[in-house]
Amino acid sequence: MGDLAKIFKAYDVRGVVPDEFDEEIAEAVGAAFAEVVGGDRIVIAHDMRESSGPLAAAFARGATSRGADVINAGLGSTDLLYYASGTLNLPGVMFTASHNPAQYNGMKMCRAGAVPIGSETGLTEIRDRALGLLGASSPDPTGDVTDRDLLTGYADHLKSLVDLSAIRPLKVVVDAGNGMGGHTVPEVFAGLPIDLVPLYFELDGSFPNHEANPIEPANLVDLQAAVLEHGADLGIAFDGDADRCWVIDEKGASVSPSTITALVAARELAKHPGATVIHNLITSRGVPEIVKEHGGVPVRTRVGHSFIKAEMARTGAVFGGEHSAHYYFRDFWYADSGMLAALHVLAALGEQDRPLSEVLAAYARYTASGEINSTVADQAAATAKVREAFGSREGVTFDELDGLTVTGPTWWFNLRPSNTEPLLRLNAEGDDEVTMARVRDDVLKEVRGI
């Protein structure tokens, strides 16, 4: 029996199967979800992990035992589940562990209209109610389970949000990492003038080729090589549940998600002049600069999808982007969709004749370190040491919206503690490589005591 307190996180459920998360738990959570969220229908989908189908079926048994009907969309990406929740206006659950290794699985939950459920908006109540149901016999189901294929509708909806009618023929390498991109990409790309070169499209939750986590550079090596080998116009990598995408240019170079955020922001602002764009505090300072230059209003938030989505809903923002390659769209129920971001990149490239590296040059202004983790025994003490070391520097400002952000005339860095591990996460940026490297090394010297 798993420990519900351990697998229920701030925004989702995540644990090792079957030691921490099994079908008995999934059934109890299904019953609890139906009771807490209410409504008479729930939509579910699942990824390609071996345990995902059985866990989804167990959840459906629990939900139907409480009288709810379940629409089972079957195999899908997380943003397909958000599409289902949004277009059907139903609460939904996605069974996935995203980019986690093969032994994990989990659930992402939302209310009708793809409104996220987190610990402060129902997840804790679902956990506590499920805990009380474990070991109890379930009533006979009074609800029904209906299978429904939503893939074509999902693909058509995404293509209705981005004008791809005038793009030139493009050769695109896509690395699905044996994840759900292998299921969704062929349908979304159907009918477009795209010569698709698929990498690891076979659905395999054991991830035999590499982890489906594109934020790790080692997982992009095969894609970068394939872009060069095939003379492709670009490469795209998706994570396991295909809600994040990472872009590789025609030279095989990795493109910062901040650059993609700025590009998509400019495109959305062209359609919605004066709109608000959300960016978290780890994204490049080029993002708010470019948003302002295109007539938009940039709003800075803490890291994390719950903060992004809440601020988007509060401000009515048209778009939001994170350094982790999550991209959020007002026209997609404020939810994140890596596929929709990818379509924007394809449209921006295909509408003109220049290579992607030239198209993106205007949106990549500064040099970033990427995220660097340091193991420390006392996060607060190490952070205070850094603050003291930089406190005497001229023209330096501090803020503590999320961790410690220190800004100088030609650089900035953020030092943020992990919520789950004894780590400090450093992100630094400078006007050029030399400036960034100097600041990065100065911070690490204080943090690591070397």
SULHU-V570917 format. One record per residue. N is the residue number from 1. PHI is phi as a letter, one per 40 degrees, with the letter a starting at -180 (* if undefined). PSI is psi in whole degrees, 0 to 359 (none if undefined). D_LAST is the distance of its C-alpha to the last C-alpha in Angstrom with 2 decimals. Layout:
# SULHU-V570917
[[N:PHI:PSI:D_LAST] [N:PHI:PSI:D_LAST]]
This chain:
# SULHU-V570917
[[1:*:131:44.52] [2:c:167:41.35] [3:c:107:39.62] [4:c:326:40.45] [5:c:332:37.89] [6:c:322:35.17] [7:c:341:36.49] [8:c:111:37.49] [9:c:191:34.48] [10:c:326:34.42] [11:b:349:36.23] [12:a:187:37.59] [13:b:134:38.20] [14:a:128:35.97] [15:a:169:36.04] [16:c:134:36.59] [17:b:132:40.28] [18:c:4:42.23] [19:c:319:40.06] [20:b:335:38.97] [21:a:119:41.33] [22:b:184:44.88] [23:c:329:48.33] [24:c:318:49.43] [25:c:316:46.60] [26:d:321:47.30] [27:c:317:50.97] [28:c:320:50.25] [29:c:323:47.93] [30:d:316:50.72] [31:c:316:53.17] [32:c:320:50.80] [33:c:314:49.93] [34:c:322:53.66] [35:c:316:54.31] [36:c:314:51.48] [37:c:330:51.56] [38:g:191:55.35] [39:g:160:57.48] [40:b:1:59.68] [41:a:146:57.74] [42:b:140:54.19] [43:b:138:52.79] [44:b:156:50.33] [45:a:166:48.64] [46:a:157:46.32] [47:c:194:44.02] [48:c:3:44.52] [49:c:147:42.77] [50:d:327:45.24] [51:c:349:45.03] [52:c:315:45.39] [53:c:310:49.19] [54:c:322:49.99] [55:c:319:47.66] [56:c:319:49.30] [57:c:321:52.72] [58:c:317:51.90] [59:d:316:50.74] [60:c:323:54.04] [61:c:317:56.00] [62:c:316:54.45] [63:c:317:55.05] [64:c:336:58.62] [65:c:343:59.34] [66:b:12:58.93] [67:g:1:61.35] [68:c:142:58.96] [69:c:143:59.72] [70:b:126:56.83] [71:c:118:56.59] [72:b:108:54.60] [73:c:352:53.19] [74:g:216:51.95] [75:c:133:49.21] [76:a:165:47.29] [77:c:166:44.04] [78:c:323:42.61] [79:c:340:43.88] [80:c:321:47.29] [81:c:320:47.30] [82:c:320:46.50] [83:d:315:49.38] [84:c:314:51.62] [85:c:322:50.74] [86:c:311:51.25] [87:c:329:54.42] [88:c:349:56.07] [89:f:50:54.81] [90:b:151:53.89] [91:c:151:51.00] [92:a:160:49.01] [93:b:131:46.60] [94:b:129:44.54] [95:c:108:43.62] [96:a:155:40.33] [97:b:22:36.75] [98:f:243:35.81] [99:c:3:32.91] [100:c:159:32.20] [101:c:171:32.92] [102:c:329:36.53] [103:c:353:36.82] [104:c:156:36.27] [105:a:174:38.84] [106:a:188:39.40] [107:b:136:41.42] [108:b:127:41.02] [109:b:149:43.78] [110:a:155:45.49] [111:c:176:48.59] [112:d:142:51.41] [113:g:19:50.37] [114:g:26:46.91] [115:c:122:45.65] [116:c:148:42.49] [117:b:120:42.57] [118:b:187:39.44] [119:c:330:38.87] [120:c:359:40.40] [121:b:28:43.26] [122:h:338:44.82] [123:c:321:42.36] [124:c:319:42.00] [125:c:320:45.80] [126:c:317:46.25] [127:d:310:43.88] [128:c:322:45.72] [129:c:322:49.10] [130:c:322:48.18] [131:d:320:47.06] [132:c:342:50.55] [133:c:344:52.18] [134:c:133:50.47] [135:g:347:53.06] [136:c:148:55.96] [137:c:137:58.59] [138:c:144:58.66] [139:c:159:61.92] [140:c:142:63.62] [141:c:135:62.35] [142:b:355:64.39] [143:b:167:62.30] [144:b:155:62.32] [145:b:126:59.69] [146:b:127:60.41] [147:c:137:58.62] [148:a:128:58.12] [149:c:114:56.68] [150:b:4:54.75] [151:c:314:52.97] [152:c:318:55.51] [153:c:320:55.61] [154:c:311:51.82] [155:c:315:51.75] [156:c:321:54.63] [157:c:314:53.07] [158:d:316:49.80] [159:c:342:51.80] [160:c:344:53.89] [161:c:346:50.84] [162:b:127:49.84] [163:c:107:52.47] [164:b:13:52.20] [165:c:334:55.84] [166:b:13:55.25] [167:c:148:52.26] [168:c:165:52.70] [169:d:136:52.31] [170:b:142:48.68] [171:c:123:47.13] [172:b:125:44.38] [173:c:129:42.23] [174:b:125:41.28] [175:b:108:38.91] [176:c:352:39.93] [177:f:27:37.66] [178:g:18:40.75] [179:b:196:40.55] [180:c:346:43.04] [181:d:330:42.81] [182:c:339:45.02] [183:c:321:47.65] [184:c:326:47.47] [185:d:313:46.75] [186:d:323:50.11] [187:c:318:52.04] [188:c:321:50.17] [189:c:348:50.38] [190:d:132:54.06] [191:g:352:56.33] [192:c:152:53.65] [193:c:61:53.76] [194:b:127:50.64] [195:c:100:50.39] [196:c:127:48.05] [197:b:104:46.00] [198:c:136:44.91] [199:b:123:41.91] [200:f:53:41.80] [201:c:350:44.47] [202:c:126:45.72] [203:c:117:45.02] [204:a:102:43.07] [205:c:359:40.92] [206:c:354:39.38] [207:f:66:37.54] [208:c:344:38.35] [209:b:312:36.73] [210:a:163:33.43] [211:c:145:32.21] [212:c:63:33.91] [213:b:91:30.74] [214:c:352:30.49] [215:c:341:27.24] [216:c:120:25.52] [217:d:327:25.77] [218:c:333:26.85] [219:c:358:29.93] [220:b:353:31.06] [221:d:315:31.28] [222:c:320:34.93] [223:c:316:35.98] [224:c:318:34.49] [225:c:320:36.28] [226:c:324:39.50] [227:d:315:39.54] [228:c:317:39.48] [229:c:320:41.91] [230:c:0:44.46] [231:f:40:44.08] [232:c:159:43.56] [233:c:332:43.32] [234:a:169:40.36] [235:b:150:38.74] [236:b:131:38.16] [237:b:137:36.20] [238:b:154:36.97] [239:c:185:35.27] [240:d:318:37.26] [241:b:10:39.44] [242:f:31:39.53] [243:c:353:38.63] [244:b:146:35.67] [245:b:148:35.99] [246:b:139:33.63] [247:b:139:35.07] [248:b:132:34.77] [249:c:180:36.54] [250:c:345:39.06] [251:c:0:36.49] [252:g:10:34.54] [253:c:141:31.72] [254:c:136:30.23] [255:b:129:31.27] [256:c:137:29.12] [257:d:335:30.88] [258:c:322:30.55] [259:c:317:32.81] [260:c:320:35.27] [261:d:314:35.22] [262:c:318:36.18] [263:c:309:38.86] [264:c:324:40.47] [265:d:315:40.32] [266:c:321:42.24] [267:c:317:44.78] [268:c:325:45.34] [269:c:333:45.69] [270:c:328:48.35] [271:c:332:50.33] [272:b:76:49.52] [273:d:137:49.26] [274:g:5:47.43] [275:c:165:45.89] [276:c:142:42.62] [277:b:131:39.60] [278:c:139:36.76] [279:a:143:33.13] [280:c:169:30.08] [281:c:358:27.20] [282:c:343:25.00] [283:c:159:27.65] [284:d:147:27.55] [285:c:350:28.93] [286:c:334:31.44] [287:c:304:33.16] [288:c:328:34.49] [289:c:312:35.34] [290:c:322:37.45] [291:d:314:39.03] [292:c:318:40.21] [293:c:333:41.46] [294:c:17:43.57] [295:g:10:45.04] [296:c:176:43.10] [297:b:109:41.33] [298:c:140:37.65] [299:b:127:36.45] [300:c:135:32.78] [301:b:172:32.07] [302:c:167:29.51] [303:c:140:28.37] [304:h:137:30.97] [305:c:331:34.49] [306:c:323:36.19] [307:c:317:34.96] [308:c:309:35.90] [309:c:321:39.32] [310:c:318:40.10] [311:c:325:39.33] [312:c:316:41.34] [313:c:321:44.26] [314:c:320:44.06] [315:c:349:44.05] [316:g:27:46.07] [317:d:145:43.36] [318:c:336:44.51] [319:a:153:41.18] [320:a:146:37.60] [321:b:148:34.55] [322:b:157:31.11] [323:c:343:27.99] [324:c:6:28.67] [325:g:28:31.98] [326:c:133:34.26] [327:b:131:37.10] [328:b:141:39.67] [329:b:130:43.21] [330:d:322:45.82] [331:c:356:48.53] [332:b:44:47.04] [333:f:33:47.28] [334:g:15:43.85] [335:c:167:42.41] [336:c:143:39.89] [337:a:110:41.17] [338:c:326:39.24] [339:c:321:42.63] [340:c:321:43.83] [341:c:319:40.76] [342:c:320:41.41] [343:c:324:45.03] [344:c:318:43.98] [345:c:316:41.94] [346:c:320:44.95] [347:c:315:47.26] [348:c:321:45.18] [349:c:315:45.00] [350:c:345:48.57] [351:c:350:50.22] [352:a:180:49.59] [353:b:353:49.23] [354:c:156:45.75] [355:c:162:42.98] [356:c:320:40.38] [357:d:324:37.58] [358:c:321:39.84] [359:c:319:40.88] [360:c:347:37.31] [361:d:324:36.13] [362:c:345:37.47] [363:b:0:35.38] [364:b:98:31.95] [365:b:334:30.81] [366:b:173:27.04] [367:b:126:23.99] [368:b:154:22.01] [369:c:339:18.79] [370:g:173:20.44] [371:c:128:19.05] [372:b:122:15.51] [373:c:139:15.00] [374:b:131:12.07] [375:c:123:13.17] [376:b:146:12.70] [377:c:325:15.03] [378:b:98:15.92] [379:c:316:16.24] [380:c:318:17.94] [381:c:318:15.56] [382:c:320:12.54] [383:c:318:15.08] [384:c:324:16.33] [385:c:319:13.05] [386:c:316:12.97] [387:d:317:16.66] [388:c:319:16.40] [389:c:327:13.96] [390:c:354:16.47] [391:c:333:19.55] [392:c:358:20.38] [393:c:142:20.44] [394:c:138:24.04] [395:g:17:25.84] [396:c:137:23.30] [397:b:157:24.82] [398:b:146:23.71] [399:a:158:25.50] [400:b:42:25.13] [401:c:320:27.69] [402:a:99:25.37] [403:g:211:21.88] [404:b:120:20.48] [405:b:127:21.52] [406:b:128:20.52] [407:b:129:22.82] [408:b:183:22.92] [409:c:326:25.77] [410:b:18:24.64] [411:a:166:21.99] [412:a:160:21.17] [413:a:156:18.80] [414:b:133:19.41] [415:b:116:17.14] [416:b:130:19.47] [417:c:143:19.46] [418:c:144:21.29] [419:c:344:24.58] [420:b:348:24.76] [421:b:159:21.35] [422:c:61:18.18] [423:b:149:16.51] [424:b:132:15.44] [425:b:121:16.91] [426:b:131:15.80] [427:b:126:18.53] [428:b:151:18.32] [429:a:143:21.21] [430:b:169:22.12] [431:c:334:25.33] [432:a:176:24.20] [433:c:318:21.60] [434:c:315:19.91] [435:c:313:19.72] [436:c:313:18.44] [437:c:323:15.68] [438:c:314:14.51] [439:c:314:14.57] [440:d:311:13.04] [441:c:325:9.91] [442:c:319:9.84] [443:c:313:10.30] [444:c:327:7.82] [445:c:319:4.97] [446:c:316:7.09] [447:c:316:8.15] [448:c:353:5.56] [449:g:33:3.80] [450:b:none:0.00]]
